[in-house]
């Protein structure tokens, strides 16, 4: 068992100043720090602004015992910058193989109520780990991520009880050199609220934003219909 000494969080969301992905990933890092693991966080939308920042990302990945990706789902896949990062790291690892074991895990959140929509993205993460020569430690999928809305988990109270428990279980396992436990996967996929309530809140929010921009009467338009 390889106990983690240093963990790197890669945030795949480009939302500013904060995102739900950052909130979820930070929860894991805080738990790992409490267990004596040093941590650092990199935001991928900043890492590719300049060549030296990309180099810094690769160096950070080389230092880490555990690399954790926290990313949103874009339709049914990962964001472009996440995929670009994976490709760059895999190329880098092929050029600089290392016998030192590293583990890779992910947390993917989506706006759909059902967590299963993230299954393809998590499989992509597993394939990346293999191509980089890293051990695949597993992934967590969260549905209804808009309910968190980039707010602290503490502020969400009982609604995110299962989410917090899942993240803590994953953090403990990763800190101890283990894989993300099945219990954490199950807890993370548990709906935070009934689907009908989530859809009701989502529709209300959509109409509110449409009113803000003066297009509330145009929501039913279908300009590309043949």
KEKE-3310 file (N, C-alpha, C; in steps of 0.2 Angstrom, whole numbers, plus 5000, padded with zeros to 4 digits):
npx = (5004:5003:5004:4998:5007:5007:4994:4986:4975:4965:4956:4942:4933:4928:4922:4920:4920:4920:4917:4906:4913:4925:4922:4918:4930:4939:4933:4938:4952:4953:4950:4960:4971:4969:4973:4986:4992:5000:4994:4989:4981:4976:4970:4963:4959:4967:4980:4984:4986:4998:5014:5024:5015:5009:5020:5022:5010:5013:5024:5019:5010:5020:5025:5015:5007:4994:4983:4969:4955:4942:4928:4915:4902:4900:4888:4889:4901:4919:4925:4934:4946:4950:4951:4962:4972:4973:4978:4990:4997:4998:5007:5018:5021:5024:5036:5044:5045:5041:5045:5039:5024:5008:4992:4976:4961:4943:4930:4915:4903:4886:4873:4861:4848:4851:4864:4870:4873:4886:4894:4901:4911:4918:4923:4932:4941:4947:4953:4962:4971:4977:4984:4993:5001:4997:4989:4972:4961:4947:4931:4919:4902:4891:4874:4863:4870:4868:4861:4870:4877:4889:4891:4897:4898:4894:4885:4874:4868:4858:4854:4865:4871:4874:4883:4894:4898:4901:4912:4921:4924:4930:4941:4948:4951:4960:4970:4976:4981:4972:4959:4944:4931:4917:4905:4906:4904:4891:4884:4887:4880:4867:4852:4850:4838:4821:4817:4807:4806:4819:4818:4808:4813:4824:4817:4811:4822:4827:4817:4818:4830:4828:4819:4827:4835:4826:4819:4809:4797:4801:4805:4799:4802:4808:4819:4827:4820:4815)
npy = (4994:5011:5025:5041:5055:5067:5077:5081:5092:5094:5106:5106:5114:5130:5140:5156:5166:5154:5136:5122:5110:5114:5115:5102:5095:5101:5098:5085:5086:5094:5085:5075:5083:5084:5071:5072:5074:5083:5096:5103:5114:5116:5126:5122:5130:5141:5135:5133:5146:5151:5145:5142:5140:5128:5120:5120:5114:5100:5098:5098:5087:5077:5078:5073:5060:5056:5061:5071:5073:5085:5089:5096:5089:5090:5089:5074:5071:5075:5092:5102:5107:5098:5086:5090:5092:5079:5073:5080:5077:5063:5062:5068:5059:5047:5051:5053:5041:5034:5024:5026:5024:5031:5037:5040:5048:5053:5066:5069:5080:5083:5092:5085:5076:5063:5053:5044:5049:5053:5042:5038:5049:5046:5033:5037:5044:5033:5027:5036:5036:5024:5026:5035:5028:5027:5021:5017:5024:5025:5033:5046:5050:5063:5068:5081:5092:5106:5110:5112:5123:5129:5133:5132:5116:5115:5125:5120:5110:5097:5092:5088:5078:5064:5066:5073:5063:5053:5059:5061:5047:5043:5052:5047:5034:5036:5043:5033:5025:5017:5011:5021:5018:5006:5010:5024:5027:5023:5031:5044:5044:5045:5053:5071:5077:5074:5070:5077:5089:5095:5097:5106:5117:5120:5124:5135:5143:5144:5152:5163:5168:5170:5181:5191:5194:5198:5189:5181:5178:5171:5158:5147:5147:5139:5140:5133:5122:5110)
npz = (5000:4995:5004:5002:4999:4993:4985:4970:4963:4949:4942:4931:4927:4919:4925:4934:4948:4956:4955:4954:4953:4958:4971:4975:4973:4981:4994:4995:4995:5007:5016:5014:5018:5031:5035:5034:5022:5009:4998:4982:4970:4953:4940:4925:4915:4916:4915:4902:4896:4895:4889:4899:4910:4907:4907:4921:4925:4921:4928:4941:4941:4940:4953:4961:4971:4970:4958:4956:4946:4945:4937:4926:4917:4899:4890:4886:4888:4892:4896:4883:4887:4897:4891:4882:4892:4897:4886:4884:4896:4895:4884:4889:4900:4892:4887:4898:4907:4923:4937:4949:4957:4953:4956:4949:4950:4948:4949:4943:4939:4934:4925:4923:4931:4933:4938:4930:4918:4917:4915:4903:4903:4914:4911:4901:4908:4915:4904:4901:4912:4911:4899:4903:4911:4924:4939:4939:4950:4951:4949:4954:4951:4950:4950:4945:4948:4948:4959:4969:4964:4965:4978:4995:5003:5016:5017:5011:5019:5025:5013:5005:5012:5009:4998:5004:5013:5003:4997:5007:5011:4999:4999:5011:5007:4996:5002:5009:5000:4993:4982:4976:4986:4983:4990:4991:4978:4976:4986:4981:4969:4973:4972:4976:4978:4975:4958:4951:4958:4956:4943:4942:4949:4941:4929:4933:4936:4923:4917:4924:4921:4907:4908:4913:4903:4894:4885:4888:4881:4870:4872:4867:4854:4838:4829:4820:4815:4803)
capx = (5000:5007:5001:4999:5010:5005:4989:4985:4968:4964:4949:4941:4928:4931:4917:4923:4926:4920:4912:4904:4919:4930:4919:4918:4937:4941:4931:4942:4958:4953:4950:4967:4976:4968:4976:4993:4994:5000:4989:4989:4976:4977:4964:4965:4958:4973:4986:4986:4986:5005:5018:5027:5010:5008:5025:5020:5005:5016:5028:5014:5008:5025:5026:5010:5006:4987:4980:4962:4951:4935:4926:4908:4900:4898:4883:4890:4909:4923:4927:4939:4953:4951:4954:4968:4976:4975:4983:4997:5000:5000:5013:5023:5023:5028:5043:5047:5042:5043:5043:5035:5017:5004:4985:4972:4954:4940:4924:4912:4896:4882:4866:4855:4846:4853:4872:4873:4875:4893:4897:4906:4916:4922:4927:4937:4946:4950:4957:4968:4975:4981:4988:4998:5004:4995:4984:4966:4958:4940:4927:4913:4897:4885:4869:4859:4875:4866:4858:4875:4878:4896:4891:4900:4894:4892:4879:4869:4865:4856:4853:4871:4874:4877:4888:4899:4900:4905:4919:4926:4926:4935:4947:4951:4954:4965:4975:4978:4984:4967:4954:4938:4926:4910:4900:4907:4901:4884:4882:4888:4875:4861:4849:4850:4831:4817:4818:4802:4808:4824:4816:4804:4818:4828:4813:4810:4828:4828:4813:4820:4836:4826:4816:4832:4837:4820:4817:4804:4792:4804:4808:4796:4804:4812:4821:4831:4815:4814)
capy = (5000:5017:5030:5047:5061:5074:5076:5087:5093:5098:5108:5106:5119:5137:5145:5160:5164:5147:5131:5116:5106:5116:5114:5095:5093:5104:5094:5079:5089:5096:5078:5072:5087:5082:5065:5073:5074:5090:5096:5109:5115:5120:5127:5120:5136:5145:5132:5133:5152:5152:5139:5140:5137:5121:5116:5120:5108:5094:5097:5097:5080:5073:5078:5070:5053:5056:5066:5070:5078:5087:5092:5096:5085:5094:5085:5067:5070:5080:5098:5102:5108:5092:5081:5092:5091:5072:5071:5082:5073:5056:5062:5069:5053:5043:5054:5052:5036:5034:5018:5028:5023:5036:5035:5045:5047:5059:5067:5072:5082:5085:5095:5081:5073:5056:5052:5039:5052:5054:5036:5039:5053:5042:5028:5041:5045:5027:5025:5041:5034:5018:5029:5039:5024:5028:5017:5020:5023:5025:5039:5047:5054:5067:5071:5087:5097:5113:5111:5115:5130:5132:5135:5128:5110:5116:5129:5116:5106:5090:5090:5085:5073:5058:5069:5074:5056:5050:5063:5059:5040:5043:5055:5042:5028:5039:5045:5027:5021:5012:5014:5024:5012:5006:5013:5031:5028:5023:5037:5050:5044:5046:5060:5075:5079:5071:5073:5082:5095:5097:5100:5112:5122:5121:5127:5142:5147:5146:5157:5169:5171:5173:5187:5195:5196:5201:5185:5176:5176:5168:5152:5141:5147:5134:5143:5128:5117:5109)
capz = (5000:4995:5007:4998:5003:4990:4980:4965:4961:4943:4941:4924:4925:4917:4928:4938:4952:4958:4952:4958:4952:4963:4978:4976:4973:4987:4999:4995:4997:5014:5020:5013:5022:5038:5036:5033:5015:5006:4992:4978:4965:4947:4936:4918:4910:4917:4914:4895:4894:4893:4889:4906:4915:4905:4910:4928:4926:4920:4934:4947:4940:4941:4960:4965:4972:4968:4954:4956:4942:4946:4931:4924:4911:4894:4886:4888:4888:4896:4892:4879:4891:4901:4886:4880:4897:4897:4880:4885:4901:4892:4880:4894:4903:4887:4886:4904:4911:4930:4941:4955:4956:4954:4956:4946:4951:4946:4951:4937:4940:4928:4927:4922:4937:4934:4938:4925:4911:4918:4915:4898:4905:4919:4907:4897:4913:4916:4898:4901:4917:4908:4894:4906:4915:4931:4942:4939:4957:4951:4949:4957:4947:4954:4946:4948:4951:4948:4965:4973:4962:4967:4985:5000:5005:5023:5017:5008:5024:5024:5006:5002:5017:5005:4994:5009:5015:4998:4996:5013:5010:4993:5002:5015:5003:4992:5006:5011:4994:4990:4977:4978:4987:4980:4994:4990:4971:4977:4989:4977:4964:4976:4971:4982:4979:4970:4951:4949:4962:4953:4936:4944:4951:4935:4924:4936:4935:4916:4915:4927:4917:4901:4909:4915:4896:4890:4880:4891:4876:4865:4874:4863:4847:4836:4822:4816:4814:4796)
cpx = (5004:5003:5003:5002:5008:5000:4988:4978:4968:4957:4947:4936:4931:4927:4922:4918:4926:4916:4911:4909:4924:4928:4920:4926:4940:4939:4936:4949:4958:4953:4957:4972:4975:4971:4984:4996:4994:4996:4991:4983:4978:4971:4966:4964:4963:4979:4988:4986:4993:5009:5021:5022:5009:5014:5024:5015:5009:5021:5024:5012:5013:5027:5021:5010:4999:4986:4973:4959:4944:4933:4918:4908:4898:4894:4884:4897:4912:4924:4933:4946:4955:4954:4961:4974:4978:4980:4990:5001:5002:5006:5019:5026:5026:5035:5047:5044:5045:5041:5039:5028:5013:4997:4981:4964:4950:4933:4920:4905:4892:4876:4860:4854:4850:4861:4874:4875:4883:4897:4903:4912:4921:4926:4933:4943:4950:4955:4963:4973:4980:4986:4994:5002:5003:4990:4977:4962:4951:4937:4921:4908:4892:4880:4866:4864:4873:4863:4863:4877:4884:4896:4894:4895:4891:4886:4873:4865:4864:4856:4859:4875:4877:4883:4895:4902:4904:4912:4924:4928:4931:4942:4951:4955:4960:4971:4979:4981:4979:4963:4948:4933:4920:4905:4900:4903:4894:4881:4882:4882:4868:4858:4849:4843:4827:4818:4813:4803:4814:4823:4812:4808:4822:4823:4812:4816:4829:4823:4815:4826:4833:4822:4821:4835:4832:4818:4813:4799:4794:4806:4805:4798:4808:4814:4825:4826:4814:4806)
cpy = (5006:5023:5037:5052:5067:5072:5082:5087:5097:5100:5109:5111:5126:5142:5149:5164:5157:5143:5125:5111:5107:5114:5106:5092:5095:5100:5088:5081:5091:5090:5075:5076:5085:5075:5065:5073:5081:5090:5103:5108:5119:5120:5126:5126:5141:5142:5132:5141:5154:5145:5137:5138:5130:5117:5115:5114:5101:5092:5095:5090:5075:5072:5074:5063:5052:5062:5065:5075:5079:5091:5091:5091:5090:5089:5078:5066:5075:5086:5098:5102:5102:5087:5083:5091:5083:5070:5074:5078:5066:5056:5064:5063:5048:5045:5053:5047:5036:5027:5020:5028:5029:5034:5041:5043:5054:5060:5071:5074:5084:5088:5091:5078:5067:5056:5048:5042:5053:5047:5036:5043:5049:5036:5031:5042:5039:5025:5030:5038:5028:5021:5032:5034:5024:5023:5020:5019:5024:5032:5040:5051:5057:5069:5077:5092:5104:5115:5113:5122:5133:5135:5130:5122:5111:5120:5125:5111:5099:5087:5086:5080:5067:5060:5070:5067:5053:5053:5061:5052:5040:5046:5050:5037:5031:5040:5039:5022:5016:5015:5017:5018:5012:5010:5021:5032:5028:5029:5043:5050:5045:5053:5064:5077:5075:5074:5078:5089:5099:5100:5106:5118:5124:5125:5134:5146:5149:5152:5164:5172:5174:5180:5192:5198:5198:5196:5179:5174:5172:5161:5146:5142:5141:5136:5138:5122:5116:5108)
cpz = (5000:4997:5003:5002:5000:4985:4976:4963:4954:4942:4934:4922:4924:4921:4933:4942:4955:4954:4956:4958:4957:4970:4980:4977:4979:4994:5000:4998:5004:5018:5020:5017:5029:5040:5034:5026:5012:5000:4988:4973:4959:4943:4929:4914:4911:4915:4907:4892:4891:4893:4896:4911:4913:4908:4918:4930:4926:4926:4940:4947:4942:4949:4964:4965:4969:4964:4954:4951:4944:4940:4930:4918:4905:4889:4889:4888:4893:4892:4888:4882:4895:4897:4884:4886:4898:4891:4881:4891:4899:4888:4884:4897:4899:4886:4892:4909:4918:4933:4947:4953:4958:4953:4953:4947:4949:4949:4946:4939:4934:4930:4926:4929:4939:4934:4933:4919:4911:4917:4909:4900:4910:4916:4903:4902:4915:4910:4899:4906:4914:4903:4897:4911:4923:4933:4942:4946:4957:4951:4952:4952:4951:4949:4949:4951:4952:4955:4970:4971:4964:4974:4989:5002:5012:5022:5014:5013:5023:5017:5003:5007:5013:5001:4998:5011:5010:4997:5001:5013:5004:4996:5006:5012:4999:4996:5009:5006:4991:4985:4980:4980:4984:4984:4993:4983:4972:4980:4985:4971:4966:4975:4977:4983:4974:4963:4949:4952:4958:4946:4937:4945:4945:4930:4927:4935:4928:4914:4918:4924:4910:4902:4910:4908:4891:4884:4882:4886:4870:4866:4870:4856:4845:4829:4817:4814:4806:4795)
residu = (UNK:UNK:UNK:UNK:UNK:UNK:UNK:UNK:UNK:UNK:UNK:UNK:UNK:UNK:UNK:UNK:UNK:UNK:UNK:UNK:UNK:UNK:UNK:UNK:UNK:UNK:UNK:UNK:UNK:UNK:UNK:UNK:UNK:UNK:UNK:UNK:UNK:UNK:UNK:UNK:UNK:UNK:UNK:UNK:UNK:UNK:UNK:UNK:UNK:UNK:UNK:UNK:UNK:UNK:UNK:UNK:UNK:UNK:UNK:UNK:UNK:UNK:UNK:UNK:UNK:UNK:UNK:UNK:UNK:UNK:UNK:UNK:UNK:UNK:UNK:UNK:UNK:UNK:UNK:UNK:UNK:UNK:UNK:UNK:UNK:UNK:UNK:UNK:UNK:UNK:UNK:UNK:UNK:UNK:UNK:UNK:UNK:UNK:UNK:UNK:UNK:UNK:UNK:UNK:UNK:UNK:UNK:UNK:UNK:UNK:UNK:UNK:UNK:UNK:UNK:UNK:UNK:UNK:UNK:UNK:UNK:UNK:UNK:UNK:UNK:UNK:UNK:UNK:UNK:UNK:UNK:UNK:UNK:UNK:UNK:UNK:UNK:UNK:UNK:UNK:UNK:UNK:UNK:UNK:UNK:UNK:UNK:UNK:UNK:UNK:UNK:UNK:UNK:UNK:UNK:UNK:UNK:UNK:UNK:UNK:UNK:UNK:UNK:UNK:UNK:UNK:UNK:UNK:UNK:UNK:UNK:UNK:UNK:UNK:UNK:UNK:UNK:UNK:UNK:UNK:UNK:UNK:UNK:UNK:UNK:UNK:UNK:UNK:UNK:UNK:UNK:UNK:UNK:UNK:UNK:UNK:UNK:UNK:UNK:UNK:UNK:UNK:UNK:UNK:UNK:UNK:UNK:UNK:UNK:UNK:UNK:UNK:UNK:UNK:UNK:UNK:UNK:UNK:UNK:UNK:UNK:UNK:UNK:UNK:UNK:UNK)
# end
